[in-house]
Amino acid sequence: MNKKELYQQKHQAQLDGWKADVDKLKAKASRSSVDAQLELNKQIKTLKDKMQEGKTKLAKIADASEDAWESVKADVDTAWASIKSALSDASAKFK
């Protein structure tokens, strides 16, 4: 397996893990006050949007040639940092 495939697998696994984390946040929202639910649902929507953007960028790596995928990788790394930050913020607010 080459670096490109390993990178894709690693990041897809992270997306899957983050989806599970978002599901946990949804469960917390259902047990929270109405105000907390509204805020958490807003955070979840933001997370889902960022994760979809990350998934789209990751798909571009699959379409990129072996020589060109490294340039697309920077976009994925930026998206991943954004997702991590949003998930961390949401999790911290609703512990």
Jmol script that loads the backbone (N, CA, C; Angstrom):
load data "model"
ATOM      1  N   MET A   1       0.840  -1.174   0.000  1.00  0.00           N
ATOM      2  CA  MET A   1       0.000   0.000   0.000  1.00  0.00           C
ATOM      3  C   MET A   1       0.892   1.247   0.000  1.00  0.00           C
ATOM      4  N   ASN A   2       0.566   2.190  -0.853  1.00  0.00           N
ATOM      5  CA  ASN A   2       1.400   3.387  -0.951  1.00  0.00           C
ATOM      6  C   ASN A   2       0.954   4.463   0.056  1.00  0.00           C
ATOM      7  N   LYS A   3       1.714   5.550   0.132  1.00  0.00           N
ATOM      8  CA  LYS A   3       1.449   6.612   1.101  1.00  0.00           C
ATOM      9  C   LYS A   3       0.068   7.237   0.904  1.00  0.00           C
ATOM     10  N   LYS A   4      -0.299   7.409  -0.334  1.00  0.00           N
ATOM     11  CA  LYS A   4      -1.591   8.016  -0.640  1.00  0.00           C
ATOM     12  C   LYS A   4      -2.725   7.165  -0.079  1.00  0.00           C
ATOM     13  N   GLU A   5      -2.676   5.864  -0.301  1.00  0.00           N
ATOM     14  CA  GLU A   5      -3.728   4.974   0.187  1.00  0.00           C
ATOM     15  C   GLU A   5      -3.753   4.931   1.713  1.00  0.00           C
ATOM     16  N   LEU A   6      -2.585   4.889   2.333  1.00  0.00           N
ATOM     17  CA  LEU A   6      -2.516   4.896   3.793  1.00  0.00           C
ATOM     18  C   LEU A   6      -3.095   6.189   4.369  1.00  0.00           C
ATOM     19  N   TYR A   7      -2.775   7.290   3.741  1.00  0.00           N
ATOM     20  CA  TYR A   7      -3.284   8.591   4.169  1.00  0.00           C
ATOM     21  C   TYR A   7      -4.812   8.599   4.093  1.00  0.00           C
ATOM     22  N   GLN A   8      -5.344   8.109   2.979  1.00  0.00           N
ATOM     23  CA  GLN A   8      -6.789   8.072   2.799  1.00  0.00           C
ATOM     24  C   GLN A   8      -7.448   7.178   3.853  1.00  0.00           C
ATOM     25  N   GLN A   9      -6.898   6.012   4.086  1.00  0.00           N
ATOM     26  CA  GLN A   9      -7.477   5.091   5.068  1.00  0.00           C
ATOM     27  C   GLN A   9      -7.455   5.695   6.468  1.00  0.00           C
ATOM     28  N   LYS A  10      -6.349   6.298   6.835  1.00  0.00           N
ATOM     29  CA  LYS A  10      -6.220   6.916   8.152  1.00  0.00           C
ATOM     30  C   LYS A  10      -7.268   8.010   8.337  1.00  0.00           C
ATOM     31  N   HIS A  11      -7.396   8.850   7.340  1.00  0.00           N
ATOM     32  CA  HIS A  11      -8.333   9.968   7.452  1.00  0.00           C
ATOM     33  C   HIS A  11      -9.791   9.508   7.369  1.00  0.00           C
ATOM     34  N   GLN A  12     -10.061   8.479   6.616  1.00  0.00           N
ATOM     35  CA  GLN A  12     -11.427   7.946   6.582  1.00  0.00           C
ATOM     36  C   GLN A  12     -11.791   7.358   7.948  1.00  0.00           C
ATOM     37  N   ALA A  13     -10.847   6.692   8.579  1.00  0.00           N
ATOM     38  CA  ALA A  13     -11.082   6.142   9.919  1.00  0.00           C
ATOM     39  C   ALA A  13     -11.345   7.274  10.922  1.00  0.00           C
ATOM     40  N   GLN A  14     -10.618   8.381  10.785  1.00  0.00           N
ATOM     41  CA  GLN A  14     -10.864   9.525  11.658  1.00  0.00           C
ATOM     42  C   GLN A  14     -12.259  10.090  11.444  1.00  0.00           C
ATOM     43  N   LEU A  15     -12.671  10.205  10.192  1.00  0.00           N
ATOM     44  CA  LEU A  15     -14.026  10.679   9.904  1.00  0.00           C
ATOM     45  C   LEU A  15     -15.063   9.774  10.554  1.00  0.00           C
ATOM     46  N   ASP A  16     -14.860   8.474  10.447  1.00  0.00           N
ATOM     47  CA  ASP A  16     -15.795   7.517  11.048  1.00  0.00           C
ATOM     48  C   ASP A  16     -15.837   7.683  12.565  1.00  0.00           C
ATOM     49  N   GLY A  17     -14.685   7.884  13.168  1.00  0.00           N
ATOM     50  CA  GLY A  17     -14.625   8.112  14.607  1.00  0.00           C
ATOM     51  C   GLY A  17     -15.319   9.401  15.009  1.00  0.00           C
ATOM     52  N   TRP A  18     -15.115  10.435  14.230  1.00  0.00           N
ATOM     53  CA  TRP A  18     -15.763  11.715  14.516  1.00  0.00           C
ATOM     54  C   TRP A  18     -17.274  11.607  14.373  1.00  0.00           C
ATOM     55  N   LYS A  19     -17.727  10.805  13.425  1.00  0.00           N
ATOM     56  CA  LYS A  19     -19.175  10.602  13.276  1.00  0.00           C
ATOM     57  C   LYS A  19     -19.735   9.985  14.557  1.00  0.00           C
ATOM     58  N   ALA A  20     -19.023   9.040  15.125  1.00  0.00           N
ATOM     59  CA  ALA A  20     -19.447   8.428  16.387  1.00  0.00           C
ATOM     60  C   ALA A  20     -19.465   9.472  17.510  1.00  0.00           C
ATOM     61  N   ASP A  21     -18.480  10.355  17.523  1.00  0.00           N
ATOM     62  CA  ASP A  21     -18.441  11.419  18.527  1.00  0.00           C
ATOM     63  C   ASP A  21     -19.634  12.367  18.378  1.00  0.00           C
ATOM     64  N   VAL A  22     -19.991  12.680  17.143  1.00  0.00           N
ATOM     65  CA  VAL A  22     -21.146  13.545  16.895  1.00  0.00           C
ATOM     66  C   VAL A  22     -22.420  12.849  17.368  1.00  0.00           C
ATOM     67  N   ASP A  23     -22.518  11.552  17.158  1.00  0.00           N
ATOM     68  CA  ASP A  23     -23.684  10.804  17.633  1.00  0.00           C
ATOM     69  C   ASP A  23     -23.791  10.867  19.160  1.00  0.00           C
ATOM     70  N   LYS A  24     -22.658  10.824  19.843  1.00  0.00           N
ATOM     71  CA  LYS A  24     -22.651  10.950  21.311  1.00  0.00           C
ATOM     72  C   LYS A  24     -23.129  12.343  21.734  1.00  0.00           C
ATOM     73  N   LEU A  25     -22.688  13.360  20.987  1.00  0.00           N
ATOM     74  CA  LEU A  25     -23.139  14.713  21.288  1.00  0.00           C
ATOM     75  C   LEU A  25     -24.649  14.850  21.081  1.00  0.00           C
ATOM     76  N   LYS A  26     -25.177  14.200  20.054  1.00  0.00           N
ATOM     77  CA  LYS A  26     -26.624  14.218  19.816  1.00  0.00           C
ATOM     78  C   LYS A  26     -27.364  13.601  21.000  1.00  0.00           C
ATOM     79  N   ALA A  27     -26.831  12.506  21.515  1.00  0.00           N
ATOM     80  CA  ALA A  27     -27.453  11.859  22.668  1.00  0.00           C
ATOM     81  C   ALA A  27     -27.439  12.789  23.881  1.00  0.00           C
ATOM     82  N   LYS A  28     -26.328  13.508  24.074  1.00  0.00           N
ATOM     83  CA  LYS A  28     -26.259  14.469  25.172  1.00  0.00           C
ATOM     84  C   LYS A  28     -27.291  15.568  24.983  1.00  0.00           C
ATOM     85  N   ALA A  29     -27.451  16.011  23.752  1.00  0.00           N
ATOM     86  CA  ALA A  29     -28.395  17.084  23.468  1.00  0.00           C
ATOM     87  C   ALA A  29     -29.811  16.667  23.850  1.00  0.00           C
ATOM     88  N   SER A  30     -30.150  15.425  23.585  1.00  0.00           N
ATOM     89  CA  SER A  30     -31.510  14.973  23.879  1.00  0.00           C
ATOM     90  C   SER A  30     -31.786  14.931  25.382  1.00  0.00           C
ATOM     91  N   ARG A  31     -30.737  14.901  26.194  1.00  0.00           N
ATOM     92  CA  ARG A  31     -30.899  14.864  27.649  1.00  0.00           C
ATOM     93  C   ARG A  31     -30.652  16.220  28.298  1.00  0.00           C
ATOM     94  N   SER A  32     -30.504  17.259  27.492  1.00  0.00           N
ATOM     95  CA  SER A  32     -30.158  18.585  28.003  1.00  0.00           C
ATOM     96  C   SER A  32     -31.372  19.498  28.024  1.00  0.00           C
ATOM     97  N   SER A  33     -31.184  20.655  28.634  1.00  0.00           N
ATOM     98  CA  SER A  33     -32.231  21.672  28.632  1.00  0.00           C
ATOM     99  C   SER A  33     -32.470  22.153  27.195  1.00  0.00           C
ATOM    100  N   VAL A  34     -33.569  22.833  27.002  1.00  0.00           N
ATOM    101  CA  VAL A  34     -33.923  23.311  25.659  1.00  0.00           C
ATOM    102  C   VAL A  34     -32.845  24.251  25.122  1.00  0.00           C
ATOM    103  N   ASP A  35     -32.376  25.164  25.962  1.00  0.00           N
ATOM    104  CA  ASP A  35     -31.329  26.102  25.514  1.00  0.00           C
ATOM    105  C   ASP A  35     -30.054  25.356  25.136  1.00  0.00           C
ATOM    106  N   ALA A  36     -29.686  24.385  25.953  1.00  0.00           N
ATOM    107  CA  ALA A  36     -28.486  23.596  25.660  1.00  0.00           C
ATOM    108  C   ALA A  36     -28.683  22.784  24.384  1.00  0.00           C
ATOM    109  N   GLN A  37     -29.875  22.254  24.191  1.00  0.00           N
ATOM    110  CA  GLN A  37     -30.163  21.490  22.964  1.00  0.00           C
ATOM    111  C   GLN A  37     -30.003  22.364  21.736  1.00  0.00           C
ATOM    112  N   LEU A  38     -30.524  23.567  21.802  1.00  0.00           N
ATOM    113  CA  LEU A  38     -30.412  24.480  20.661  1.00  0.00           C
ATOM    114  C   LEU A  38     -28.952  24.771  20.335  1.00  0.00           C
ATOM    115  N   GLU A  39     -28.175  25.062  21.364  1.00  0.00           N
ATOM    116  CA  GLU A  39     -26.755  25.363  21.149  1.00  0.00           C
ATOM    117  C   GLU A  39     -26.007  24.143  20.630  1.00  0.00           C
ATOM    118  N   LEU A  40     -26.271  22.998  21.217  1.00  0.00           N
ATOM    119  CA  LEU A  40     -25.578  21.783  20.795  1.00  0.00           C
ATOM    120  C   LEU A  40     -25.982  21.386  19.375  1.00  0.00           C
ATOM    121  N   ASN A  41     -27.242  21.546  19.047  1.00  0.00           N
ATOM    122  CA  ASN A  41     -27.676  21.230  17.681  1.00  0.00           C
ATOM    123  C   ASN A  41     -27.012  22.151  16.660  1.00  0.00           C
ATOM    124  N   LYS A  42     -26.799  23.404  17.053  1.00  0.00           N
ATOM    125  CA  LYS A  42     -26.081  24.340  16.173  1.00  0.00           C
ATOM    126  C   LYS A  42     -24.634  23.874  15.979  1.00  0.00           C
ATOM    127  N   GLN A  43     -24.005  23.464  17.073  1.00  0.00           N
ATOM    128  CA  GLN A  43     -22.627  22.965  17.008  1.00  0.00           C
ATOM    129  C   GLN A  43     -22.555  21.703  16.141  1.00  0.00           C
ATOM    130  N   ILE A  44     -23.541  20.821  16.307  1.00  0.00           N
ATOM    131  CA  ILE A  44     -23.571  19.572  15.528  1.00  0.00           C
ATOM    132  C   ILE A  44     -23.721  19.872  14.045  1.00  0.00           C
ATOM    133  N   LYS A  45     -24.563  20.833  13.705  1.00  0.00           N
ATOM    134  CA  LYS A  45     -24.734  21.207  12.297  1.00  0.00           C
ATOM    135  C   LYS A  45     -23.416  21.709  11.720  1.00  0.00           C
ATOM    136  N   THR A  46     -22.719  22.541  12.476  1.00  0.00           N
ATOM    137  CA  THR A  46     -21.421  23.051  12.032  1.00  0.00           C
ATOM    138  C   THR A  46     -20.444  21.899  11.832  1.00  0.00           C
ATOM    139  N   LEU A  47     -20.417  20.979  12.793  1.00  0.00           N
ATOM    140  CA  LEU A  47     -19.527  19.819  12.689  1.00  0.00           C
ATOM    141  C   LEU A  47     -19.843  18.982  11.455  1.00  0.00           C
ATOM    142  N   LYS A  48     -21.106  18.724  11.233  1.00  0.00           N
ATOM    143  CA  LYS A  48     -21.489  17.911  10.069  1.00  0.00           C
ATOM    144  C   LYS A  48     -21.080  18.596   8.761  1.00  0.00           C
ATOM    145  N   ASP A  49     -21.260  19.908   8.711  1.00  0.00           N
ATOM    146  CA  ASP A  49     -20.855  20.646   7.510  1.00  0.00           C
ATOM    147  C   ASP A  49     -19.344  20.544   7.285  1.00  0.00           C
ATOM    148  N   LYS A  50     -18.590  20.711   8.356  1.00  0.00           N
ATOM    149  CA  LYS A  50     -17.130  20.622   8.248  1.00  0.00           C
ATOM    150  C   LYS A  50     -16.687  19.203   7.877  1.00  0.00           C
ATOM    151  N   MET A  51     -17.362  18.209   8.432  1.00  0.00           N
ATOM    152  CA  MET A  51     -17.012  16.827   8.107  1.00  0.00           C
ATOM    153  C   MET A  51     -17.333  16.504   6.644  1.00  0.00           C
ATOM    154  N   GLN A  52     -18.440  17.042   6.138  1.00  0.00           N
ATOM    155  CA  GLN A  52     -18.766  16.833   4.731  1.00  0.00           C
ATOM    156  C   GLN A  52     -17.732  17.498   3.836  1.00  0.00           C
ATOM    157  N   GLU A  53     -17.306  18.681   4.221  1.00  0.00           N
ATOM    158  CA  GLU A  53     -16.254  19.373   3.467  1.00  0.00           C
ATOM    159  C   GLU A  53     -14.963  18.542   3.479  1.00  0.00           C
ATOM    160  N   GLY A  54     -14.627  18.006   4.650  1.00  0.00           N
ATOM    161  CA  GLY A  54     -13.436  17.162   4.757  1.00  0.00           C
ATOM    162  C   GLY A  54     -13.548  15.911   3.907  1.00  0.00           C
ATOM    163  N   LYS A  55     -14.722  15.318   3.894  1.00  0.00           N
ATOM    164  CA  LYS A  55     -14.951  14.113   3.090  1.00  0.00           C
ATOM    165  C   LYS A  55     -14.792  14.426   1.599  1.00  0.00           C
ATOM    166  N   THR A  56     -15.290  15.575   1.191  1.00  0.00           N
ATOM    167  CA  THR A  56     -15.160  16.000  -0.208  1.00  0.00           C
ATOM    168  C   THR A  56     -13.694  16.209  -0.576  1.00  0.00           C
ATOM    169  N   LYS A  57     -12.964  16.849   0.316  1.00  0.00           N
ATOM    170  CA  LYS A  57     -11.535  17.089   0.052  1.00  0.00           C
ATOM    171  C   LYS A  57     -10.763  15.770   0.025  1.00  0.00           C
ATOM    172  N   LEU A  58     -11.130  14.854   0.899  1.00  0.00           N
ATOM    173  CA  LEU A  58     -10.473  13.548   0.918  1.00  0.00           C
ATOM    174  C   LEU A  58     -10.741  12.793  -0.385  1.00  0.00           C
ATOM    175  N   ALA A  59     -11.933  12.936  -0.923  1.00  0.00           N
ATOM    176  CA  ALA A  59     -12.260  12.296  -2.199  1.00  0.00           C
ATOM    177  C   ALA A  59     -11.409  12.852  -3.334  1.00  0.00           C
ATOM    178  N   LYS A  60     -11.024  14.113  -3.235  1.00  0.00           N
ATOM    179  CA  LYS A  60     -10.169  14.710  -4.266  1.00  0.00           C
ATOM    180  C   LYS A  60      -8.802  14.039  -4.286  1.00  0.00           C
ATOM    181  N   ILE A  61      -8.347  13.572  -3.142  1.00  0.00           N
ATOM    182  CA  ILE A  61      -7.069  12.855  -3.102  1.00  0.00           C
ATOM    183  C   ILE A  61      -7.187  11.561  -3.889  1.00  0.00           C
ATOM    184  N   ALA A  62      -8.311  10.882  -3.746  1.00  0.00           N
ATOM    185  CA  ALA A  62      -8.512   9.634  -4.476  1.00  0.00           C
ATOM    186  C   ALA A  62      -8.452   9.866  -5.981  1.00  0.00           C
ATOM    187  N   ASP A  63      -8.954  11.016  -6.405  1.00  0.00           N
ATOM    188  CA  ASP A  63      -8.976  11.336  -7.831  1.00  0.00           C
ATOM    189  C   ASP A  63      -7.643  11.884  -8.342  1.00  0.00           C
ATOM    190  N   ALA A  64      -6.780  12.318  -7.426  1.00  0.00           N
ATOM    191  CA  ALA A  64      -5.509  12.925  -7.835  1.00  0.00           C
ATOM    192  C   ALA A  64      -4.496  11.852  -8.237  1.00  0.00           C
ATOM    193  N   SER A  65      -3.647  12.198  -9.133  1.00  0.00           N
ATOM    194  CA  SER A  65      -2.595  11.275  -9.545  1.00  0.00           C
ATOM    195  C   SER A  65      -1.579  11.120  -8.415  1.00  0.00           C
ATOM    196  N   GLU A  66      -0.743  10.124  -8.537  1.00  0.00           N
ATOM    197  CA  GLU A  66       0.291   9.881  -7.522  1.00  0.00           C
ATOM    198  C   GLU A  66       1.202  11.089  -7.356  1.00  0.00           C
ATOM    199  N   ASP A  67       1.453  11.789  -8.433  1.00  0.00           N
ATOM    200  CA  ASP A  67       2.340  12.943  -8.373  1.00  0.00           C
ATOM    201  C   ASP A  67       1.652  14.184  -7.796  1.00  0.00           C
ATOM    202  N   ALA A  68       0.340  14.288  -7.972  1.00  0.00           N
ATOM    203  CA  ALA A  68      -0.373  15.508  -7.608  1.00  0.00           C
ATOM    204  C   ALA A  68      -1.072  15.444  -6.248  1.00  0.00           C
ATOM    205  N   TRP A  69      -1.200  14.284  -5.658  1.00  0.00           N
ATOM    206  CA  TRP A  69      -2.005  14.179  -4.443  1.00  0.00           C
ATOM    207  C   TRP A  69      -1.410  14.941  -3.264  1.00  0.00           C
ATOM    208  N   GLU A  70      -0.090  15.096  -3.251  1.00  0.00           N
ATOM    209  CA  GLU A  70       0.544  15.819  -2.154  1.00  0.00           C
ATOM    210  C   GLU A  70       0.062  17.273  -2.083  1.00  0.00           C
ATOM    211  N   SER A  71      -0.224  17.869  -3.230  1.00  0.00           N
ATOM    212  CA  SER A  71      -0.693  19.260  -3.221  1.00  0.00           C
ATOM    213  C   SER A  71      -2.124  19.345  -2.677  1.00  0.00           C
ATOM    214  N   VAL A  72      -2.915  18.324  -2.888  1.00  0.00           N
ATOM    215  CA  VAL A  72      -4.288  18.286  -2.378  1.00  0.00           C
ATOM    216  C   VAL A  72      -4.274  18.000  -0.873  1.00  0.00           C
ATOM    217  N   LYS A  73      -3.261  17.329  -0.410  1.00  0.00           N
ATOM    218  CA  LYS A  73      -3.134  16.929   0.989  1.00  0.00           C
ATOM    219  C   LYS A  73      -3.202  18.137   1.924  1.00  0.00           C
ATOM    220  N   ALA A  74      -2.636  19.258   1.535  1.00  0.00           N
ATOM    221  CA  ALA A  74      -2.659  20.459   2.369  1.00  0.00           C
ATOM    222  C   ALA A  74      -4.089  20.914   2.650  1.00  0.00           C
ATOM    223  N   ASP A  75      -4.964  20.818   1.643  1.00  0.00           N
ATOM    224  CA  ASP A  75      -6.370  21.178   1.841  1.00  0.00           C
ATOM    225  C   ASP A  75      -7.036  20.245   2.847  1.00  0.00           C
ATOM    226  N   VAL A  76      -6.722  18.972   2.743  1.00  0.00           N
ATOM    227  CA  VAL A  76      -7.293  17.997   3.678  1.00  0.00           C
ATOM    228  C   VAL A  76      -6.795  18.276   5.092  1.00  0.00           C
ATOM    229  N   ASP A  77      -5.520  18.537   5.231  1.00  0.00           N
ATOM    230  CA  ASP A  77      -4.957  18.817   6.551  1.00  0.00           C
ATOM    231  C   ASP A  77      -5.606  20.045   7.193  1.00  0.00           C
ATOM    232  N   THR A  78      -5.871  21.064   6.396  1.00  0.00           N
ATOM    233  CA  THR A  78      -6.542  22.262   6.896  1.00  0.00           C
ATOM    234  C   THR A  78      -7.965  21.937   7.343  1.00  0.00           C
ATOM    235  N   ALA A  79      -8.670  21.167   6.536  1.00  0.00           N
ATOM    236  CA  ALA A  79     -10.036  20.771   6.891  1.00  0.00           C
ATOM    237  C   ALA A  79     -10.038  19.951   8.173  1.00  0.00           C
ATOM    238  N   TRP A  80      -9.065  19.056   8.314  1.00  0.00           N
ATOM    239  CA  TRP A  80      -8.983  18.205   9.511  1.00  0.00           C
ATOM    240  C   TRP A  80      -8.754  19.051  10.765  1.00  0.00           C
ATOM    241  N   ALA A  81      -7.906  20.035  10.660  1.00  0.00           N
ATOM    242  CA  ALA A  81      -7.646  20.916  11.803  1.00  0.00           C
ATOM    243  C   ALA A  81      -8.921  21.653  12.204  1.00  0.00           C
ATOM    244  N   SER A  82      -9.688  22.068  11.238  1.00  0.00           N
ATOM    245  CA  SER A  82     -10.941  22.762  11.498  1.00  0.00           C
ATOM    246  C   SER A  82     -11.958  21.841  12.175  1.00  0.00           C
ATOM    247  N   ILE A  83     -12.045  20.615  11.701  1.00  0.00           N
ATOM    248  CA  ILE A  83     -12.966  19.638  12.300  1.00  0.00           C
ATOM    249  C   ILE A  83     -12.556  19.343  13.742  1.00  0.00           C
ATOM    250  N   LYS A  84     -11.276  19.095  13.950  1.00  0.00           N
ATOM    251  CA  LYS A  84     -10.783  18.805  15.307  1.00  0.00           C
ATOM    252  C   LYS A  84     -11.107  19.938  16.260  1.00  0.00           C
ATOM    253  N   SER A  85     -10.891  21.151  15.813  1.00  0.00           N
ATOM    254  CA  SER A  85     -11.150  22.320  16.645  1.00  0.00           C
ATOM    255  C   SER A  85     -12.641  22.431  16.975  1.00  0.00           C
ATOM    256  N   ALA A  86     -13.496  22.281  15.993  1.00  0.00           N
ATOM    257  CA  ALA A  86     -14.939  22.384  16.214  1.00  0.00           C
ATOM    258  C   ALA A  86     -15.435  21.274  17.135  1.00  0.00           C
ATOM    259  N   LEU A  87     -14.924  20.075  16.961  1.00  0.00           N
ATOM    260  CA  LEU A  87     -15.335  18.960  17.809  1.00  0.00           C
ATOM    261  C   LEU A  87     -14.858  19.179  19.243  1.00  0.00           C
ATOM    262  N   SER A  88     -13.649  19.644  19.392  1.00  0.00           N
ATOM    263  CA  SER A  88     -13.117  19.938  20.713  1.00  0.00           C
ATOM    264  C   SER A  88     -13.941  21.013  21.414  1.00  0.00           C
ATOM    265  N   ASP A  89     -14.283  22.069  20.688  1.00  0.00           N
ATOM    266  CA  ASP A  89     -15.099  23.144  21.257  1.00  0.00           C
ATOM    267  C   ASP A  89     -16.462  22.638  21.688  1.00  0.00           C
ATOM    268  N   ALA A  90     -17.104  21.860  20.844  1.00  0.00           N
ATOM    269  CA  ALA A  90     -18.430  21.335  21.164  1.00  0.00           C
ATOM    270  C   ALA A  90     -18.376  20.397  22.370  1.00  0.00           C
ATOM    271  N   SER A  91     -17.380  19.541  22.385  1.00  0.00           N
ATOM    272  CA  SER A  91     -17.233  18.601  23.491  1.00  0.00           C
ATOM    273  C   SER A  91     -16.957  19.322  24.810  1.00  0.00           C
ATOM    274  N   ALA A  92     -16.142  20.357  24.764  1.00  0.00           N
ATOM    275  CA  ALA A  92     -15.801  21.102  25.968  1.00  0.00           C
ATOM    276  C   ALA A  92     -17.009  21.827  26.539  1.00  0.00           C
ATOM    277  N   LYS A  93     -17.865  22.331  25.688  1.00  0.00           N
ATOM    278  CA  LYS A  93     -19.029  23.076  26.137  1.00  0.00           C
ATOM    279  C   LYS A  93     -20.083  22.181  26.780  1.00  0.00           C
ATOM    280  N   PHE A  94     -20.073  20.925  26.400  1.00  0.00           N
ATOM    281  CA  PHE A  94     -21.172  20.047  26.827  1.00  0.00           C
ATOM    282  C   PHE A  94     -20.678  18.806  27.555  1.00  0.00           C
ATOM    283  N   LYS A  95     -19.722  18.994  28.451  1.00  0.00           N
ATOM    284  CA  LYS A  95     -19.233  17.868  29.264  1.00  0.00           C
ATOM    285  C   LYS A  95     -20.138  17.647  30.429  1.00  0.00           C
TER     286      LYS A  95
END
end "model"
wireframe off; spacefill off
backbone 0.3
color backbone group
